[in-house]
Amino acid sequence: MKRIALLMIATYACISSATGLNSLEVFIKTVKTGKADFSQVVTSPAKDGQAPRVKTSTGQFEFARPNRFRFNYTKPFEQTIVADGQTLWLYDVDLNQVTARQQASVLGTTPAALIASAADVQALKADFVLADAPDKDGLQWVTATPKAKEGQLQSVRVGFSASADGQSSTLAVLEILDSFGQRSVLSFKQFQTNPALPAGAFVFKPPAGADVIKQ
């Protein structure tokens, strides 16, 4: 009976350690590259008595820590977002338009910094207030609130699927609330941990004839 009681206490300790902040720290430390399919649901606030507007899109996501990632939106419209370490590129296929921004000036307080760019948790704490959130839907959650009050981002919640021993965690959900009340939820499926990615995965060259806007 004594042995059983000790095992129960040890098991409880392992489960209790799998908090959102713990999962975030483990994810950043152990997952250096990642790849997944994603679906994104964007809900805009209701206006003038009308129902909220909901838009759904799907695509693929991959990253290499630190500071490189790619979002390829495929449905309903094609769009590509690439961070190559120096420049953040946004390519709208329908408009044939490319927007280029200096990555260092725009990336620090974005949701991408939480999951793909930061080298460690301390780097995130320079821009975000991090806090554990209650477990929900079988996931461990962490809330990140930007320290800068003038930005368009209000808060971010990240959900992780963590192992029982707290030694590994997988990115599952990213919830973004902006200052206009618009909520965006990205759900990641078939997440691959530390895959070998092609050398040119995060290289972007504007297509011939595209209108390039540098900001």
ChimeraX attribute file (.defattr): number of C-alpha atoms within 10 A of each C-alpha:
attribute: neighborCount
match mode: 1-to-1
recipient: residues
	/A:1	6
	/A:2	7
	/A:3	8
	/A:4	9
	/A:5	10
	/A:6	11
	/A:7	12
	/A:8	12
	/A:9	12
	/A:10	12
	/A:11	13
	/A:12	12
	/A:13	13
	/A:14	15
	/A:15	15
	/A:16	12
	/A:17	15
	/A:18	26
	/A:19	22
	/A:20	27
	/A:21	21
	/A:22	20
	/A:23	29
	/A:24	28
	/A:25	16
	/A:26	20
	/A:27	23
	/A:28	21
	/A:29	15
	/A:30	13
	/A:31	21
	/A:32	17
	/A:33	20
	/A:34	22
	/A:35	22
	/A:36	19
	/A:37	19
	/A:38	22
	/A:39	17
	/A:40	19
	/A:41	16
	/A:42	19
	/A:43	17
	/A:44	16
	/A:45	14
	/A:46	12
	/A:47	9
	/A:48	5
	/A:49	6
	/A:50	8
	/A:51	10
	/A:52	13
	/A:53	12
	/A:54	13
	/A:55	12
	/A:56	14
	/A:57	16
	/A:58	20
	/A:59	20
	/A:60	17
	/A:61	19
	/A:62	22
	/A:63	28
	/A:64	23
	/A:65	20
	/A:66	18
	/A:67	22
	/A:68	24
	/A:69	27
	/A:70	25
	/A:71	20
	/A:72	18
	/A:73	21
	/A:74	13
	/A:75	12
	/A:76	11
	/A:77	12
	/A:78	15
	/A:79	19
	/A:80	18
	/A:81	21
	/A:82	24
	/A:83	25
	/A:84	21
	/A:85	18
	/A:86	13
	/A:87	21
	/A:88	23
	/A:89	24
	/A:90	22
	/A:91	24
	/A:92	16
	/A:93	14
	/A:94	9
	/A:95	10
	/A:96	15
	/A:97	16
	/A:98	21
	/A:99	17
	/A:100	18
	/A:101	17
	/A:102	15
	/A:103	18
	/A:104	12
	/A:105	11
	/A:106	12
	/A:107	19
	/A:108	20
	/A:109	21
	/A:110	19
	/A:111	20
	/A:112	18
	/A:113	21
	/A:114	24
	/A:115	21
	/A:116	23
	/A:117	25
	/A:118	19
	/A:119	17
	/A:120	17
	/A:121	18
	/A:122	11
	/A:123	14
	/A:124	19
	/A:125	14
	/A:126	12
	/A:127	17
	/A:128	22
	/A:129	13
	/A:130	19
	/A:131	14
	/A:132	17
	/A:133	17
	/A:134	11
	/A:135	15
	/A:136	9
	/A:137	8
	/A:138	10
	/A:139	22
	/A:140	25
	/A:141	28
	/A:142	22
	/A:143	19
	/A:144	24
	/A:145	18
	/A:146	23
	/A:147	14
	/A:148	12
	/A:149	10
	/A:150	9
	/A:151	12
	/A:152	15
	/A:153	20
	/A:154	20
	/A:155	19
	/A:156	23
	/A:157	22
	/A:158	26
	/A:159	26
	/A:160	26
	/A:161	20
	/A:162	25
	/A:163	14
	/A:164	16
	/A:165	13
	/A:166	17
	/A:167	15
	/A:168	20
	/A:169	26
	/A:170	21
	/A:171	25
	/A:172	21
	/A:173	21
	/A:174	21
	/A:175	19
	/A:176	21
	/A:177	18
	/A:178	14
	/A:179	13
	/A:180	11
	/A:181	15
	/A:182	18
	/A:183	19
	/A:184	20
	/A:185	20
	/A:186	20
	/A:187	18
	/A:188	20
	/A:189	15
	/A:190	10
	/A:191	17
	/A:192	16
	/A:193	17
	/A:194	14
	/A:195	15
	/A:196	11
	/A:197	14
	/A:198	7
	/A:199	7
	/A:200	8
	/A:201	15
	/A:202	19
	/A:203	14
	/A:204	18
	/A:205	9
	/A:206	16
	/A:207	13
	/A:208	7
	/A:209	8
	/A:210	14
	/A:211	13
	/A:212	16
	/A:213	12
	/A:214	10
	/A:215	7
